[in-house]
């Protein structure tokens, strides 16, 4: 009975899990978490990076296109949102957020065109151009930065219906609403005909084309949606976490970090984006805590950073060989074993 579809293809278990997550996110966390540190340094960046990882999941995990340059699309969305709020009087924040995602989506379509001719590592190198071009364009032309010579621009306050959302808790709720809506949309796309087209192109594009699936439409659609998600994530990242805008914040390291989130979390799973983002974000915090509390600061910060990179590299190799579906699959296996033991008792 638990596996019976009860609403638009979702099982009762799916709806129950969604309800539990919503209660935890909107009720339990605000009641239990009282310190601004957890919102400003953990929860807000986690949600922003998880949203960008969902975009990377769409183009890489579902459509099978090796793309690198998510941080470039995040930069496009962040600076587009800044300029829309600056230059369009009284524009609602959510409208500016959506338009900034569309600006990033336009770049996604432009730099997704090479996917029609090349694939694999060659496509990754080609899409890497988006990272350098977008950051270079923002840095080169002063209009995007409102001709500010300091190099760092203070982001405007988030104002919704005349009310400024400036405290960490208020910004957390703003991000949570956006991430919830876009995550539900991503799940629906992945489970529907759009997702089936992506996976058909991923598994065997020649066979998919012979079945009537347009490679041009499907691939560019995946790149556009990926860039849209990254653009919205970049705007939220700048306005709520960084609270400033500078091209250096969206460098190639951030693109690799998002790529690691997708690989470690699990390719082709929306939940893997959240799991991978949590691991990438919290693991350095754990290492620093061990270095400070266990070794009392005897280990240099550069050594801790090197250990972090080594661990990430080893984990990526291990997961690519033994568990390509990443931590999401491991978590699913643990739940199945627990339920199996429970049913046998």
N, C-alpha and C positions, 0 to 999 in steps of 0.2 A: 504493500500500500504506500510506503514511503517514496517509492520510485515513480508513482503515477503522476503524470503531468496535470497540474491544477491551474496554471495560469500562463498563457502565451509560451508554452514549451518548458516552463520551469517546474521543477518538482517541489513538493511540500518542503523537502529538506533545504532546497535552494532558498526558498522564501523565508524559512526559519533562520537560516544562517545570515541572510541579509538583514532581517529584523534585529538579530542579536548584535550585528556589527553596528547598525544605526544607533541602537540604545547605548552601546559602549562609547561610540564616537560623540554623540550629541548630548548624552546625559551623564554617563559614568565618569568619563575623563574630566569634563568641567567640574564635577563635584569632588573628585578625588585629587586632581592635580591643582595645587594652589600656587606653585612657584612659577614666575615668569620664565625662568631658565628653561624649563621643559618645553614650553610653548615656543620660545624664541630660538632655541638651539637644537631641539630634537623634533618636535611634532611638526612645526611649520616647514622646515627644510625637507623633512621626510615626505610629507604630502606633495610638495612641489616637485621633488625629484622622482617620486613614484609616478606622478602624472606624466613627466617627460619619459620615464621608462615605459609607460603604457604606449606612448607614441612609437618608441623604438621597437616595442613588441609587435606592433601592427606591421611595420615595414620589414622587420627582420624575422620575428618568430612566426607570424602568420603568412606573410607574402614571400618570405624566403629571400629577401633582397639584402645583401650585405652592405649596409649603409653606415657611415661614420660621419658625424657632423651635427649631432643633436644640439650641442651647445650653440652652434651658429644660428639655428632656428630659434633657440631660446633668446639669443641676443636680438634677433629681428623682432620677436614679439615684445620684448621688454622695451626697446627703444621706440617701437611703433606705438605702444600704449602710452609711453611718456609724451610723445609728440601729439597724439590725439587729445589727451587731457590738456596739454599746454595750448594747443592751437584751435581746438574746437570748443567754444564756450558752452558750459553747462552740459557737456556730454556725460551721460550716465556711465558709471565705472564699468558695469557689466557689458554695456555696448562697446566701450573702448576695448575691453578685454576680448570680446568676440571678434572685433575688427582686427585687433593685433594678431589674433590667431589666423585670420584670413590672409593677412600680409605675409606671415610666415609660411602659410600654405602655398602662396604664389611662388615663393622661393623653393619650396619643396617640389612643386611641379617642374620648375626650371632645372633644378639639379637632379631631378629624377629621370630626365630624358635619356641620359646615358644608359639607363637600365634596359633600354630597348635594343642596345647593341652589344653591351658587355655584361659580364656577370662575375660572381665570385670576388676574388681579391682585387681584380681590376675595377669592378664597380665600387668597392670600398674606397679605393684610391681616388676614383673620379668624384664620388660624393664628398670626399674629404675637402675638395675644393670649396664647397659651400661654407665650411668652417672658416677658412682663411679669407674668402672673398667678403663674406658678410661683416666679419670683424674689421677687415681692412677698410671697407666702405664706410662703416660707422666712424672709424678713427680718422679717415681721410677727409671727409666732408663735415665741416663744423655745424651745418644746419641740423644734423641729427642730434647733436649734443647742445643745441641752442647756442652755439658759438662760445661755449664755456671753455676757458683755457686751463682750468684746474685739473681736468682729466677725470674728475669724479663729480657726478651730478646727484644732488639730493632728490630722491623720488617724492612725488606729491603724496599727500595724504589720501587714503581711500575714503571717498565720500559716497554714501548710498542714501538716497532720498533725503538729502540735506544733513545726514548724521555722519560725522567723521568716525571711522573705525581705526583707532590708533593703538589701542592696548593689545598686547599679545593674544589675550583670550578672544577679543573681537576679531582680530585678523585670522585667528585659527578657525573661527566659525565661517568666515568668508571663504577661506580656502576649502574648508570641509564641504560646503555646499557645492562649489564648483567641481571639486574632485569627485563627489558623489554622482553628480549629474553626468559628467563625462565618462566616469567608469561604467555606469549603467549603459550608456550609449555604446561604449566599446564592447561590452559583453554582448549586447544585442547584435551589433554588427558581426562579431566573431561567430555567434551562433546561427546567424541567418545566412541568406544567399550570398551576401557580400563576403562573409568569412569563408564560405565554401569556395568561392572563386579565388580568394587569396591563397587558400591551401592547395587548390588544384594547380595554380601557377607555381607555387612553391615546390610541390612534389614532382611535377613533370609539365613544364610549360608547353612543350610541343603537343602533348596529348590534350592539354586544356584548350589550346587554340583550335585543334581539330574538332573539339566538341562545341565550338562556337563561342568560347570565352575570349574576349578581346584582351590581348596582352597589353596593348597601349592603355586602354581604359583602366584595367585592373592594377597595373603597376603604378601608373601616375596617381590613381586614386589612393593607393596605399601610401605613397610618398606625401601626397597632399594632407591626408589625415594625420600622418605621423608628424609633419611639420606644424599642423594646426595645434595638436596637443602640446608639442614642445614650445610653440610660441606662447600659448596661454600659460604654460608652466613657467616660462622665462619671465613673463610679466609679473606673475604672482611671486616668483623667487626674488625679483628685484624690489617689488613694492612692499613685501612683507618680511622677508628675511634679510636681504642686503640693505634695504631702505636707501639704496643709492644705485646709480647706473654707471658702469664703466666697462668698456670692451674687454679689459683684461680679465674680468670676472667670468667671462664666457669663453675661456681658452680651450685648447685641445684636451687638457687634463680632465675637464668636466665632461667632454664627449666620451672619453675613455671610461670615466666613472659610470656614466649611464650605460655604456656597453657592458661593463662588468656586472651591473645590476641585473641586466636582462639575462646574461649567461648564467650567473650564479643563482638567480631566482628561478629560472626555468624558461626556456624558449617556448613560445606559443601558449603561454598562460598569463591571464590578466593578474591573477593573484601573485604570480612570480615577480611582477614588477614591484609590488609592495614588499614582498619578502626580501628581494634583492636589495631594494633601497634601504630597508631597515638594517640589513647586515652591513652594507657598505658604510652606512652612516654611524652605526653604533660600535662596530669593531674597533675603529681608532680610539673611540672614547674608552672602550674596555682596556685597550693596550695602555693608554695613558694612565688610567686608574691603577692598573697593576704596577706600572713603573713608579708611580708616586706613592702608593700605599704599601706595596709589598717590598719594593727595593728602595723606597724612601728617596726617590729622585736620583739614585746612583746611575741609572741608565740614561744616556744622553738622548735628547729628543730626536736627533737625526738617526740614531740607531733604531729607535722605536718606529720612526717613519719607514726605514728600510725593511724592518721586520714586517710591517704592514704590507708593503709592496710584494715581498716574497710570499707571504701567506696568500694574498690575492692571486698571484701567479700560479702557485701550486694548486689552489682550489679550482681555478679555472681549468687547468690541465686535467685534474682528477674528474671534475664533473663532465667535461667534454668527452672523456674516455668511458667512464663508468655510468654516469647518469646525466645524459644530455638534457633531460627535462628539469634538472636542477633541484633546488630546495623545495619547490612546490610539490614535486613528485615525491620527495622524501617525506614531506609532511602528510601527503595523501596516503602513503604506505603506512605511516604510523597510525593514522586514524582508522584505516581498514583493519589493521591488526588489533587495535583496541576494540573496535566494534565486533570483530570476529570472536575475540576472547569473551566479550560481554555476552554475546549471543549463546555461547557454549555453556555459560554458567547457569 
